[in-house]
Amino acid sequence: MKKFFTILLVFSLLQVGFAYAADTTTATLENRDYIFGLSKQSEVNLNQVLFLLAGKDGEPGAAGRDGIDGINGLDGINGKDGINGINGINGIDGINGKDGRDGRDGRDGRDGTNGTNGTNGTNGRNGTNGTGGGGAPFWADYRNGREPLAGCTESATVTMRPAFNGVDFTFKRIELSEVNDDCSVGAKHLVLYFSIGEGRFTNGTTSLVRPTASTYTATGQVISCDYLISALNPQPDTPGRIKFTTSEGSRKCTNPDIANSAFEMTDIYTADTTNVLGLEIYEP
């Protein structure tokens, strides 16, 4: 404030000095020039620069109050996506779950193929001779091949010949070889005995393949087929031996459990019989 008052005082005194130094002959006072120094107002190229001396710096003013908080600025633009980070480490294996419930039972499988034939059994003992010199029937497993007999021959080789008839296997014929040639002398007969078994096991049950009212009807029945040996046209075999084969078309088979039965060996199904064949050579 003191500086401001001093400046006003200087300007007031200068104006008085200027007024008294002015040329009195000047027509008007509106265009007067104010100068410092000894030069006159009428001279040309007067120095018209005004010099002012700066005073001492004033004391610093008191600190002003804090301004009001400004308004929040606008949201900036989203930055670019960063680079994908490195894959993390695999986690630890979880605990095993509880066992599931048991599934339902599966369907029954198909019937398996028939097993192979068992080993041959031992030969049975010879029967005692009956009246008239004939040998008693001899029962043996017909898979043995050579069978011991009594009467006109002590042994023979028996070969079973089955055949398929479109439904199942039946006995086609039976071949005998290495039979003593004494059996071809006279009116000797060959008798074959077939024992009816339980049939074939199919779909969980056992039943006969083809029982009929004129052949056989039940398990345990015995069928006999009677052939005159001389009518079978015996042929020479090894020295002292003959061979022959059962014939067809003469209906030589009967079943004592069925009255007046007469049929062919081909009517007997192999699956319906046991593995035992009875053999007998006799002369009435």
Summary of the structure (lengths in Angstrom):
residues: 284
radius of gyration: 72.8
end to end distance: 178.3
largest distance: 207.9
contacts: 560
relative contact order: 0.14
helix: 12%
strand: 26%
